[in-house]
Amino acid sequence: MQNKKKKVKQEFRKVKVWVKTGVSTYTGTIYLPAKRTRVSDVINDDRKFLSMTNVESKDFAQPKSFLAINKNLIELLEILEPNKGE
C-alpha cells in the first residue's frame, strides 16, 4: 500500500500594501492566512521577514515576482487594497 498524503488547501486573502523602509518604498501583495485576518497579525508573528509578491519599487527597473523584507527594517506599512483579488 502506498502512503498517500492528503493535501490541505490553505485559504489566503490577498492584500495590496505599501511598505517604507529606511532606504526605499515597496508596493506589492501580501497573503494573509485565513486564521490571521489582520495585517498586524502577520507583522507581529514570529517570522523575521514579510513576504511580498508582485513588488514594485523606484529601485527596480521592472517589478519583482517575490521579495522578502526584514520586518525590523519596516518603518511604515499602509494597506492600499484590503481585499485584492477577491
PDB file of N, CA, C and O in Angstrom:
ATOM      1  N   MET A   1       0.823  -1.184   0.000  1.00  0.00           N
ATOM      2  CA  MET A   1       0.000   0.000   0.000  1.00  0.00           C
ATOM      3  C   MET A   1       0.867   1.247   0.000  1.00  0.00           C
ATOM      4  O   MET A   1       1.871   1.341   0.707  1.00  0.00           O
ATOM      5  N   GLN A   2       0.454   2.176  -0.797  1.00  0.00           N
ATOM      6  CA  GLN A   2       1.164   3.448  -0.822  1.00  0.00           C
ATOM      7  C   GLN A   2       0.563   4.383   0.213  1.00  0.00           C
ATOM      8  O   GLN A   2      -0.647   4.411   0.439  1.00  0.00           O
ATOM      9  N   ASN A   3       1.444   5.138   0.826  1.00  0.00           N
ATOM     10  CA  ASN A   3       1.007   6.104   1.823  1.00  0.00           C
ATOM     11  C   ASN A   3       0.706   7.424   1.108  1.00  0.00           C
ATOM     12  O   ASN A   3       1.623   8.133   0.694  1.00  0.00           O
ATOM     13  N   LYS A   4      -0.556   7.743   0.968  1.00  0.00           N
ATOM     14  CA  LYS A   4      -0.937   8.960   0.263  1.00  0.00           C
ATOM     15  C   LYS A   4      -1.100  10.094   1.261  1.00  0.00           C
ATOM     16  O   LYS A   4      -1.753   9.963   2.296  1.00  0.00           O
ATOM     17  N   LYS A   5      -0.477  11.215   0.906  1.00  0.00           N
ATOM     18  CA  LYS A   5      -0.627  12.391   1.755  1.00  0.00           C
ATOM     19  C   LYS A   5      -1.854  13.167   1.321  1.00  0.00           C
ATOM     20  O   LYS A   5      -2.088  13.382   0.132  1.00  0.00           O
ATOM     21  N   LYS A   6      -2.600  13.564   2.268  1.00  0.00           N
ATOM     22  CA  LYS A   6      -3.806  14.335   1.991  1.00  0.00           C
ATOM     23  C   LYS A   6      -3.425  15.807   1.847  1.00  0.00           C
ATOM     24  O   LYS A   6      -2.813  16.387   2.743  1.00  0.00           O
ATOM     25  N   LYS A   7      -3.785  16.394   0.733  1.00  0.00           N
ATOM     26  CA  LYS A   7      -3.495  17.803   0.517  1.00  0.00           C
ATOM     27  C   LYS A   7      -4.546  18.648   1.226  1.00  0.00           C
ATOM     28  O   LYS A   7      -5.750  18.423   1.105  1.00  0.00           O
ATOM     29  N   VAL A   8      -4.054  19.607   1.954  1.00  0.00           N
ATOM     30  CA  VAL A   8      -4.944  20.525   2.653  1.00  0.00           C
ATOM     31  C   VAL A   8      -4.849  21.874   1.956  1.00  0.00           C
ATOM     32  O   VAL A   8      -3.776  22.470   1.863  1.00  0.00           O
ATOM     33  N   LYS A   9      -5.974  22.337   1.477  1.00  0.00           N
ATOM     34  CA  LYS A   9      -5.995  23.617   0.800  1.00  0.00           C
ATOM     35  C   LYS A   9      -6.053  24.722   1.851  1.00  0.00           C
ATOM     36  O   LYS A   9      -6.978  24.783   2.660  1.00  0.00           O
ATOM     37  N   GLN A  10      -5.050  25.589   1.819  1.00  0.00           N
ATOM     38  CA  GLN A  10      -4.993  26.703   2.764  1.00  0.00           C
ATOM     39  C   GLN A  10      -5.663  27.908   2.117  1.00  0.00           C
ATOM     40  O   GLN A  10      -5.390  28.242   0.964  1.00  0.00           O
ATOM     41  N   GLU A  11      -6.523  28.539   2.858  1.00  0.00           N
ATOM     42  CA  GLU A  11      -7.205  29.734   2.378  1.00  0.00           C
ATOM     43  C   GLU A  11      -6.375  30.967   2.714  1.00  0.00           C
ATOM     44  O   GLU A  11      -5.882  31.119   3.832  1.00  0.00           O
ATOM     45  N   PHE A  12      -6.234  31.835   1.731  1.00  0.00           N
ATOM     46  CA  PHE A  12      -5.500  33.075   1.904  1.00  0.00           C
ATOM     47  C   PHE A  12      -6.328  34.239   1.398  1.00  0.00           C
ATOM     48  O   PHE A  12      -7.223  34.081   0.568  1.00  0.00           O
ATOM     49  N   ARG A  13      -6.005  35.405   1.918  1.00  0.00           N
ATOM     50  CA  ARG A  13      -6.603  36.638   1.421  1.00  0.00           C
ATOM     51  C   ARG A  13      -5.472  37.527   0.962  1.00  0.00           C
ATOM     52  O   ARG A  13      -4.515  37.752   1.703  1.00  0.00           O
ATOM     53  N   LYS A  14      -5.573  38.046  -0.276  1.00  0.00           N
ATOM     54  CA  LYS A  14      -4.556  38.935  -0.821  1.00  0.00           C
ATOM     55  C   LYS A  14      -4.812  40.360  -0.347  1.00  0.00           C
ATOM     56  O   LYS A  14      -5.949  40.831  -0.337  1.00  0.00           O
ATOM     57  N   VAL A  15      -3.736  41.035   0.043  1.00  0.00           N
ATOM     58  CA  VAL A  15      -3.831  42.421   0.485  1.00  0.00           C
ATOM     59  C   VAL A  15      -2.701  43.205  -0.176  1.00  0.00           C
ATOM     60  O   VAL A  15      -1.529  42.852  -0.044  1.00  0.00           O
ATOM     61  N   LYS A  16      -3.061  44.267  -0.885  1.00  0.00           N
ATOM     62  CA  LYS A  16      -2.043  45.110  -1.512  1.00  0.00           C
ATOM     63  C   LYS A  16      -1.598  46.151  -0.494  1.00  0.00           C
ATOM     64  O   LYS A  16      -2.421  46.840   0.108  1.00  0.00           O
ATOM     65  N   VAL A  17      -0.262  46.255  -0.307  1.00  0.00           N
ATOM     66  CA  VAL A  17       0.283  47.155   0.706  1.00  0.00           C
ATOM     67  C   VAL A  17       1.414  48.009   0.137  1.00  0.00           C
ATOM     68  O   VAL A  17       2.022  47.678  -0.881  1.00  0.00           O
ATOM     69  N   TRP A  18       1.671  49.107   0.820  1.00  0.00           N
ATOM     70  CA  TRP A  18       2.821  49.979   0.577  1.00  0.00           C
ATOM     71  C   TRP A  18       3.678  49.898   1.823  1.00  0.00           C
ATOM     72  O   TRP A  18       3.185  50.086   2.935  1.00  0.00           O
ATOM     73  N   VAL A  19       4.980  49.614   1.639  1.00  0.00           N
ATOM     74  CA  VAL A  19       5.896  49.438   2.757  1.00  0.00           C
ATOM     75  C   VAL A  19       7.051  50.417   2.610  1.00  0.00           C
ATOM     76  O   VAL A  19       7.644  50.530   1.537  1.00  0.00           O
ATOM     77  N   LYS A  20       7.374  51.130   3.696  1.00  0.00           N
ATOM     78  CA  LYS A  20       8.516  52.047   3.712  1.00  0.00           C
ATOM     79  C   LYS A  20       9.564  51.493   4.655  1.00  0.00           C
ATOM     80  O   LYS A  20       9.280  51.184   5.813  1.00  0.00           O
ATOM     81  N   THR A  21      10.785  51.371   4.145  1.00  0.00           N
ATOM     82  CA  THR A  21      11.924  51.030   4.984  1.00  0.00           C
ATOM     83  C   THR A  21      12.807  52.280   5.055  1.00  0.00           C
ATOM     84  O   THR A  21      12.456  53.318   4.492  1.00  0.00           O
ATOM     85  N   GLY A  22      13.922  52.189   5.725  1.00  0.00           N
ATOM     86  CA  GLY A  22      14.819  53.329   5.842  1.00  0.00           C
ATOM     87  C   GLY A  22      15.410  53.785   4.526  1.00  0.00           C
ATOM     88  O   GLY A  22      15.798  54.946   4.393  1.00  0.00           O
ATOM     89  N   VAL A  23      15.487  52.890   3.548  1.00  0.00           N
ATOM     90  CA  VAL A  23      16.162  53.230   2.292  1.00  0.00           C
ATOM     91  C   VAL A  23      15.263  53.233   1.060  1.00  0.00           C
ATOM     92  O   VAL A  23      15.668  53.742   0.015  1.00  0.00           O
ATOM     93  N   SER A  24      14.071  52.688   1.154  1.00  0.00           N
ATOM     94  CA  SER A  24      13.228  52.605  -0.036  1.00  0.00           C
ATOM     95  C   SER A  24      11.759  52.398   0.337  1.00  0.00           C
ATOM     96  O   SER A  24      11.409  52.256   1.509  1.00  0.00           O
ATOM     97  N   THR A  25      10.913  52.385  -0.694  1.00  0.00           N
ATOM     98  CA  THR A  25       9.495  52.049  -0.530  1.00  0.00           C
ATOM     99  C   THR A  25       9.146  50.948  -1.516  1.00  0.00           C
ATOM    100  O   THR A  25       9.745  50.838  -2.586  1.00  0.00           O
ATOM    101  N   TYR A  26       8.168  50.135  -1.139  1.00  0.00           N
ATOM    102  CA  TYR A  26       7.764  48.993  -1.942  1.00  0.00           C
ATOM    103  C   TYR A  26       6.247  48.906  -1.965  1.00  0.00           C
ATOM    104  O   TYR A  26       5.591  49.162  -0.955  1.00  0.00           O
ATOM    105  N   THR A  27       5.694  48.549  -3.103  1.00  0.00           N
ATOM    106  CA  THR A  27       4.267  48.288  -3.241  1.00  0.00           C
ATOM    107  C   THR A  27       4.123  46.872  -3.759  1.00  0.00           C
ATOM    108  O   THR A  27       4.738  46.510  -4.762  1.00  0.00           O
ATOM    109  N   GLY A  28       3.314  46.064  -3.082  1.00  0.00           N
ATOM    110  CA  GLY A  28       3.132  44.688  -3.503  1.00  0.00           C
ATOM    111  C   GLY A  28       2.001  44.020  -2.747  1.00  0.00           C
ATOM    112  O   GLY A  28       1.237  44.668  -2.031  1.00  0.00           O
ATOM    113  N   THR A  29       1.911  42.719  -2.921  1.00  0.00           N
ATOM    114  CA  THR A  29       0.835  41.927  -2.329  1.00  0.00           C
ATOM    115  C   THR A  29       1.391  41.039  -1.231  1.00  0.00           C
ATOM    116  O   THR A  29       2.421  40.386  -1.401  1.00  0.00           O
ATOM    117  N   ILE A  30       0.693  41.023  -0.100  1.00  0.00           N
ATOM    118  CA  ILE A  30       0.986  40.043   0.942  1.00  0.00           C
ATOM    119  C   ILE A  30      -0.228  39.129   1.053  1.00  0.00           C
ATOM    120  O   ILE A  30      -1.331  39.494   0.646  1.00  0.00           O
ATOM    121  N   TYR A  31      -0.019  37.952   1.602  1.00  0.00           N
ATOM    122  CA  TYR A  31      -1.085  36.971   1.731  1.00  0.00           C
ATOM    123  C   TYR A  31      -1.349  36.716   3.204  1.00  0.00           C
ATOM    124  O   TYR A  31      -0.450  36.339   3.956  1.00  0.00           O
ATOM    125  N   LEU A  32      -2.584  36.924   3.600  1.00  0.00           N
ATOM    126  CA  LEU A  32      -2.979  36.670   4.981  1.00  0.00           C
ATOM    127  C   LEU A  32      -3.628  35.298   5.074  1.00  0.00           C
ATOM    128  O   LEU A  32      -4.611  35.035   4.381  1.00  0.00           O
ATOM    129  N   PRO A  33      -3.091  34.412   5.924  1.00  0.00           N
ATOM    130  CA  PRO A  33      -3.761  33.126   6.133  1.00  0.00           C
ATOM    131  C   PRO A  33      -5.148  33.352   6.712  1.00  0.00           C
ATOM    132  O   PRO A  33      -5.385  34.353   7.389  1.00  0.00           O
ATOM    133  N   ALA A  34      -6.049  32.446   6.456  1.00  0.00           N
ATOM    134  CA  ALA A  34      -7.442  32.582   6.908  1.00  0.00           C
ATOM    135  C   ALA A  34      -7.523  32.765   8.422  1.00  0.00           C
ATOM    136  O   ALA A  34      -8.397  33.476   8.917  1.00  0.00           O
ATOM    137  N   LYS A  35      -6.620  32.128   9.154  1.00  0.00           N
ATOM    138  CA  LYS A  35      -6.676  32.232  10.604  1.00  0.00           C
ATOM    139  C   LYS A  35      -6.140  33.569  11.116  1.00  0.00           C
ATOM    140  O   LYS A  35      -6.332  33.905  12.284  1.00  0.00           O
ATOM    141  N   ARG A  36      -5.482  34.318  10.266  1.00  0.00           N
ATOM    142  CA  ARG A  36      -4.975  35.638  10.640  1.00  0.00           C
ATOM    143  C   ARG A  36      -5.661  36.664   9.754  1.00  0.00           C
ATOM    144  O   ARG A  36      -5.308  36.829   8.587  1.00  0.00           O
ATOM    145  N   THR A  37      -6.616  37.330  10.303  1.00  0.00           N
ATOM    146  CA  THR A  37      -7.450  38.212   9.486  1.00  0.00           C
ATOM    147  C   THR A  37      -6.922  39.628   9.368  1.00  0.00           C
ATOM    148  O   THR A  37      -7.410  40.398   8.541  1.00  0.00           O
ATOM    149  N   ARG A  38      -5.926  39.991  10.185  1.00  0.00           N
ATOM    150  CA  ARG A  38      -5.427  41.359  10.162  1.00  0.00           C
ATOM    151  C   ARG A  38      -3.971  41.397   9.702  1.00  0.00           C
ATOM    152  O   ARG A  38      -3.202  40.472   9.963  1.00  0.00           O
ATOM    153  N   VAL A  39      -3.608  42.470   9.020  1.00  0.00           N
ATOM    154  CA  VAL A  39      -2.222  42.658   8.605  1.00  0.00           C
ATOM    155  C   VAL A  39      -1.324  42.706   9.833  1.00  0.00           C
ATOM    156  O   VAL A  39      -0.206  42.192   9.799  1.00  0.00           O
ATOM    157  N   SER A  40      -1.793  43.308  10.904  1.00  0.00           N
ATOM    158  CA  SER A  40      -0.985  43.395  12.125  1.00  0.00           C
ATOM    159  C   SER A  40      -0.661  42.006  12.688  1.00  0.00           C
ATOM    160  O   SER A  40       0.375  41.835  13.331  1.00  0.00           O
ATOM    161  N   ASP A  41      -1.523  41.019  12.459  1.00  0.00           N
ATOM    162  CA  ASP A  41      -1.230  39.653  12.897  1.00  0.00           C
ATOM    163  C   ASP A  41       0.012  39.114  12.188  1.00  0.00           C
ATOM    164  O   ASP A  41       0.840  38.443  12.804  1.00  0.00           O
ATOM    165  N   VAL A  42       0.137  39.405  10.910  1.00  0.00           N
ATOM    166  CA  VAL A  42       1.288  38.944  10.125  1.00  0.00           C
ATOM    167  C   VAL A  42       2.534  39.741  10.509  1.00  0.00           C
ATOM    168  O   VAL A  42       3.621  39.175  10.624  1.00  0.00           O
ATOM    169  N   ILE A  43       2.384  41.036  10.705  1.00  0.00           N
ATOM    170  CA  ILE A  43       3.528  41.867  11.088  1.00  0.00           C
ATOM    171  C   ILE A  43       4.075  41.445  12.454  1.00  0.00           C
ATOM    172  O   ILE A  43       5.286  41.475  12.672  1.00  0.00           O
ATOM    173  N   ASN A  44       3.203  41.058  13.361  1.00  0.00           N
ATOM    174  CA  ASN A  44       3.622  40.730  14.724  1.00  0.00           C
ATOM    175  C   ASN A  44       3.884  39.250  14.978  1.00  0.00           C
ATOM    176  O   ASN A  44       4.173  38.872  16.113  1.00  0.00           O
ATOM    177  N   ASP A  45       3.790  38.395  13.949  1.00  0.00           N
ATOM    178  CA  ASP A  45       4.065  36.984  14.196  1.00  0.00           C
ATOM    179  C   ASP A  45       5.581  36.759  14.340  1.00  0.00           C
ATOM    180  O   ASP A  45       6.359  37.709  14.252  1.00  0.00           O
ATOM    181  N   ASP A  46       5.990  35.525  14.556  1.00  0.00           N
ATOM    182  CA  ASP A  46       7.392  35.206  14.860  1.00  0.00           C
ATOM    183  C   ASP A  46       8.319  35.219  13.644  1.00  0.00           C
ATOM    184  O   ASP A  46       9.539  35.186  13.805  1.00  0.00           O
ATOM    185  N   ARG A  47       7.773  35.266  12.459  1.00  0.00           N
ATOM    186  CA  ARG A  47       8.635  35.259  11.267  1.00  0.00           C
ATOM    187  C   ARG A  47       9.415  36.570  11.181  1.00  0.00           C
ATOM    188  O   ARG A  47       8.887  37.633  11.508  1.00  0.00           O
ATOM    189  N   LYS A  48      10.659  36.493  10.745  1.00  0.00           N
ATOM    190  CA  LYS A  48      11.525  37.670  10.687  1.00  0.00           C
ATOM    191  C   LYS A  48      11.349  38.473   9.400  1.00  0.00           C
ATOM    192  O   LYS A  48      11.768  39.628   9.330  1.00  0.00           O
ATOM    193  N   PHE A  49      10.735  37.869   8.383  1.00  0.00           N
ATOM    194  CA  PHE A  49      10.594  38.533   7.094  1.00  0.00           C
ATOM    195  C   PHE A  49       9.132  38.622   6.678  1.00  0.00           C
ATOM    196  O   PHE A  49       8.325  37.745   6.989  1.00  0.00           O
ATOM    197  N   LEU A  50       8.810  39.692   5.974  1.00  0.00           N
ATOM    198  CA  LEU A  50       7.498  39.870   5.365  1.00  0.00           C
ATOM    199  C   LEU A  50       7.628  39.489   3.903  1.00  0.00           C
ATOM    200  O   LEU A  50       8.388  40.119   3.168  1.00  0.00           O
ATOM    201  N   SER A  51       6.906  38.473   3.469  1.00  0.00           N
ATOM    202  CA  SER A  51       6.953  38.015   2.086  1.00  0.00           C
ATOM    203  C   SER A  51       5.962  38.808   1.249  1.00  0.00           C
ATOM    204  O   SER A  51       4.797  38.954   1.619  1.00  0.00           O
ATOM    205  N   MET A  52       6.437  39.320   0.112  1.00  0.00           N
ATOM    206  CA  MET A  52       5.589  40.092  -0.800  1.00  0.00           C
ATOM    207  C   MET A  52       5.742  39.540  -2.214  1.00  0.00           C
ATOM    208  O   MET A  52       6.803  39.040  -2.585  1.00  0.00           O
ATOM    209  N   THR A  53       4.676  39.637  -2.992  1.00  0.00           N
ATOM    210  CA  THR A  53       4.728  39.254  -4.403  1.00  0.00           C
ATOM    211  C   THR A  53       4.332  40.459  -5.254  1.00  0.00           C
ATOM    212  O   THR A  53       3.743  41.421  -4.759  1.00  0.00           O
ATOM    213  N   ASN A  54       4.666  40.386  -6.543  1.00  0.00           N
ATOM    214  CA  ASN A  54       4.353  41.461  -7.494  1.00  0.00           C
ATOM    215  C   ASN A  54       4.795  42.814  -6.942  1.00  0.00           C
ATOM    216  O   ASN A  54       4.002  43.751  -6.849  1.00  0.00           O
ATOM    217  N   VAL A  55       6.057  42.898  -6.583  1.00  0.00           N
ATOM    218  CA  VAL A  55       6.590  44.058  -5.874  1.00  0.00           C
ATOM    219  C   VAL A  55       7.157  45.091  -6.841  1.00  0.00           C
ATOM    220  O   VAL A  55       7.946  44.771  -7.730  1.00  0.00           O
ATOM    221  N   GLU A  56       6.735  46.338  -6.645  1.00  0.00           N
ATOM    222  CA  GLU A  56       7.254  47.456  -7.422  1.00  0.00           C
ATOM    223  C   GLU A  56       7.987  48.408  -6.486  1.00  0.00           C
ATOM    224  O   GLU A  56       7.600  48.587  -5.332  1.00  0.00           O
ATOM    225  N   SER A  57       9.053  49.017  -7.003  1.00  0.00           N
ATOM    226  CA  SER A  57       9.827  49.990  -6.242  1.00  0.00           C
ATOM    227  C   SER A  57      10.556  50.886  -7.231  1.00  0.00           C
ATOM    228  O   SER A  57      10.838  50.480  -8.358  1.00  0.00           O
ATOM    229  N   LYS A  58      10.857  52.100  -6.807  1.00  0.00           N
ATOM    230  CA  LYS A  58      11.629  53.007  -7.664  1.00  0.00           C
ATOM    231  C   LYS A  58      13.039  52.468  -7.884  1.00  0.00           C
ATOM    232  O   LYS A  58      13.730  52.893  -8.809  1.00  0.00           O
ATOM    233  N   ASP A  59      13.463  51.539  -7.041  1.00  0.00           N
ATOM    234  CA  ASP A  59      14.795  50.939  -7.140  1.00  0.00           C
ATOM    235  C   ASP A  59      14.890  49.832  -8.184  1.00  0.00           C
ATOM    236  O   ASP A  59      15.994  49.413  -8.532  1.00  0.00           O
ATOM    237  N   PHE A  60      13.755  49.350  -8.692  1.00  0.00           N
ATOM    238  CA  PHE A  60      13.733  48.247  -9.653  1.00  0.00           C
ATOM    239  C   PHE A  60      13.347  48.773 -11.033  1.00  0.00           C
ATOM    240  O   PHE A  60      12.452  49.609 -11.156  1.00  0.00           O
ATOM    241  N   ALA A  61      14.020  48.285 -12.060  1.00  0.00           N
ATOM    242  CA  ALA A  61      13.632  48.629 -13.429  1.00  0.00           C
ATOM    243  C   ALA A  61      12.302  47.967 -13.782  1.00  0.00           C
ATOM    244  O   ALA A  61      11.485  48.543 -14.501  1.00  0.00           O
ATOM    245  N   GLN A  62      12.090  46.756 -13.273  1.00  0.00           N
ATOM    246  CA  GLN A  62      10.852  46.013 -13.519  1.00  0.00           C
ATOM    247  C   GLN A  62      10.362  45.427 -12.195  1.00  0.00           C
ATOM    248  O   GLN A  62      11.155  45.222 -11.276  1.00  0.00           O
ATOM    249  N   PRO A  63       9.054  45.156 -12.095  1.00  0.00           N
ATOM    250  CA  PRO A  63       8.526  44.555 -10.859  1.00  0.00           C
ATOM    251  C   PRO A  63       9.192  43.215 -10.555  1.00  0.00           C
ATOM    252  O   PRO A  63       9.572  42.476 -11.464  1.00  0.00           O
ATOM    253  N   LYS A  64       9.325  42.919  -9.287  1.00  0.00           N
ATOM    254  CA  LYS A  64       9.875  41.637  -8.825  1.00  0.00           C
ATOM    255  C   LYS A  64       8.724  40.698  -8.488  1.00  0.00           C
ATOM    256  O   LYS A  64       7.728  41.125  -7.904  1.00  0.00           O
ATOM    257  N   SER A  65       8.849  39.438  -8.848  1.00  0.00           N
ATOM    258  CA  SER A  65       7.777  38.488  -8.552  1.00  0.00           C
ATOM    259  C   SER A  65       7.720  38.146  -7.064  1.00  0.00           C
ATOM    260  O   SER A  65       6.658  37.794  -6.551  1.00  0.00           O
ATOM    261  N   PHE A  66       8.862  38.247  -6.360  1.00  0.00           N
ATOM    262  CA  PHE A  66       8.892  37.937  -4.928  1.00  0.00           C
ATOM    263  C   PHE A  66       9.968  38.776  -4.252  1.00  0.00           C
ATOM    264  O   PHE A  66      11.035  39.019  -4.814  1.00  0.00           O
ATOM    265  N   LEU A  67       9.662  39.215  -3.024  1.00  0.00           N
ATOM    266  CA  LEU A  67      10.630  39.946  -2.216  1.00  0.00           C
ATOM    267  C   LEU A  67      10.334  39.653  -0.752  1.00  0.00           C
ATOM    268  O   LEU A  67       9.175  39.659  -0.337  1.00  0.00           O
ATOM    269  N   ALA A  68      11.371  39.399   0.028  1.00  0.00           N
ATOM    270  CA  ALA A  68      11.224  39.208   1.470  1.00  0.00           C
ATOM    271  C   ALA A  68      11.899  40.387   2.154  1.00  0.00           C
ATOM    272  O   ALA A  68      13.087  40.632   1.945  1.00  0.00           O
ATOM    273  N   ILE A  69      11.148  41.118   2.969  1.00  0.00           N
ATOM    274  CA  ILE A  69      11.658  42.304   3.645  1.00  0.00           C
ATOM    275  C   ILE A  69      11.810  42.000   5.127  1.00  0.00           C
ATOM    276  O   ILE A  69      10.884  41.496   5.762  1.00  0.00           O
ATOM    277  N   ASN A  70      12.970  42.304   5.673  1.00  0.00           N
ATOM    278  CA  ASN A  70      13.210  42.117   7.096  1.00  0.00           C
ATOM    279  C   ASN A  70      12.253  43.026   7.863  1.00  0.00           C
ATOM    280  O   ASN A  70      12.246  44.240   7.655  1.00  0.00           O
ATOM    281  N   LYS A  71      11.452  42.448   8.741  1.00  0.00           N
ATOM    282  CA  LYS A  71      10.437  43.218   9.470  1.00  0.00           C
ATOM    283  C   LYS A  71      11.061  44.298  10.357  1.00  0.00           C
ATOM    284  O   LYS A  71      10.431  45.322  10.619  1.00  0.00           O
ATOM    285  N   ASN A  72      12.285  44.077  10.816  1.00  0.00           N
ATOM    286  CA  ASN A  72      12.941  45.079  11.652  1.00  0.00           C
ATOM    287  C   ASN A  72      13.252  46.366  10.891  1.00  0.00           C
ATOM    288  O   ASN A  72      13.472  47.410  11.505  1.00  0.00           O
ATOM    289  N   LEU A  73      13.271  46.299   9.569  1.00  0.00           N
ATOM    290  CA  LEU A  73      13.578  47.475   8.749  1.00  0.00           C
ATOM    291  C   LEU A  73      12.334  48.283   8.373  1.00  0.00           C
ATOM    292  O   LEU A  73      12.455  49.401   7.871  1.00  0.00           O
ATOM    293  N   ILE A  74      11.150  47.734   8.609  1.00  0.00           N
ATOM    294  CA  ILE A  74       9.915  48.411   8.203  1.00  0.00           C
ATOM    295  C   ILE A  74       9.617  49.572   9.143  1.00  0.00           C
ATOM    296  O   ILE A  74       9.533  49.409  10.360  1.00  0.00           O
ATOM    297  N   GLU A  75       9.457  50.762   8.534  1.00  0.00           N
ATOM    298  CA  GLU A  75       9.099  51.964   9.299  1.00  0.00           C
ATOM    299  C   GLU A  75       7.607  52.251   9.219  1.00  0.00           C
ATOM    300  O   GLU A  75       6.995  52.651  10.209  1.00  0.00           O
ATOM    301  N   LEU A  76       7.021  52.047   8.041  1.00  0.00           N
ATOM    302  CA  LEU A  76       5.595  52.288   7.821  1.00  0.00           C
ATOM    303  C   LEU A  76       5.033  51.222   6.911  1.00  0.00           C
ATOM    304  O   LEU A  76       5.732  50.699   6.043  1.00  0.00           O
ATOM    305  N   LEU A  77       3.763  50.901   7.113  1.00  0.00           N
ATOM    306  CA  LEU A  77       3.049  50.000   6.225  1.00  0.00           C
ATOM    307  C   LEU A  77       1.636  50.535   6.068  1.00  0.00           C
ATOM    308  O   LEU A  77       0.955  50.822   7.052  1.00  0.00           O
ATOM    309  N   GLU A  78       1.202  50.666   4.819  1.00  0.00           N
ATOM    310  CA  GLU A  78      -0.153  51.151   4.545  1.00  0.00           C
ATOM    311  C   GLU A  78      -0.894  50.127   3.701  1.00  0.00           C
ATOM    312  O   GLU A  78      -0.346  49.596   2.735  1.00  0.00           O
ATOM    313  N   ILE A  79      -2.133  49.851   4.064  1.00  0.00           N
ATOM    314  CA  ILE A  79      -2.978  48.949   3.279  1.00  0.00           C
ATOM    315  C   ILE A  79      -3.576  49.758   2.143  1.00  0.00           C
ATOM    316  O   ILE A  79      -4.254  50.758   2.378  1.00  0.00           O
ATOM    317  N   LEU A  80      -3.326  49.328   0.903  1.00  0.00           N
ATOM    318  CA  LEU A  80      -3.856  50.028  -0.259  1.00  0.00           C
ATOM    319  C   LEU A  80      -5.151  49.408  -0.750  1.00  0.00           C
ATOM    320  O   LEU A  80      -6.103  50.122  -1.066  1.00  0.00           O
ATOM    321  N   GLU A  81      -5.193  48.083  -0.817  1.00  0.00           N
ATOM    322  CA  GLU A  81      -6.381  47.358  -1.251  1.00  0.00           C
ATOM    323  C   GLU A  81      -6.577  46.175  -0.304  1.00  0.00           C
ATOM    324  O   GLU A  81      -5.887  45.164  -0.430  1.00  0.00           O
ATOM    325  N   PRO A  82      -7.507  46.290   0.638  1.00  0.00           N
ATOM    326  CA  PRO A  82      -7.669  45.247   1.656  1.00  0.00           C
ATOM    327  C   PRO A  82      -8.060  43.877   1.104  1.00  0.00           C
ATOM    328  O   PRO A  82      -7.676  42.864   1.689  1.00  0.00           O
ATOM    329  N   ASN A  83      -8.795  43.807   0.021  1.00  0.00           N
ATOM    330  CA  ASN A  83      -9.294  42.527  -0.483  1.00  0.00           C
ATOM    331  C   ASN A  83      -8.885  42.318  -1.925  1.00  0.00           C
ATOM    332  O   ASN A  83      -9.703  41.892  -2.740  1.00  0.00           O
ATOM    333  N   LYS A  84      -7.656  42.603  -2.252  1.00  0.00           N
ATOM    334  CA  LYS A  84      -7.183  42.465  -3.629  1.00  0.00           C
ATOM    335  C   LYS A  84      -7.387  41.030  -4.101  1.00  0.00           C
ATOM    336  O   LYS A  84      -7.004  40.078  -3.421  1.00  0.00           O
ATOM    337  N   GLY A  85      -7.984  40.893  -5.253  1.00  0.00           N
ATOM    338  CA  GLY A  85      -8.145  39.586  -5.840  1.00  0.00           C
ATOM    339  C   GLY A  85      -9.348  38.808  -5.364  1.00  0.00           C
ATOM    340  O   GLY A  85      -9.542  37.673  -5.801  1.00  0.00           O
ATOM    341  N   GLU A  86     -10.158  39.358  -4.495  1.00  0.00           N
ATOM    342  CA  GLU A  86     -11.343  38.635  -4.030  1.00  0.00           C
ATOM    343  C   GLU A  86     -12.549  39.015  -4.856  1.00  0.00           C
ATOM    344  O   GLU A  86     -13.645  38.510  -4.616  1.00  0.00           O
TER     345      GLU A  86
END
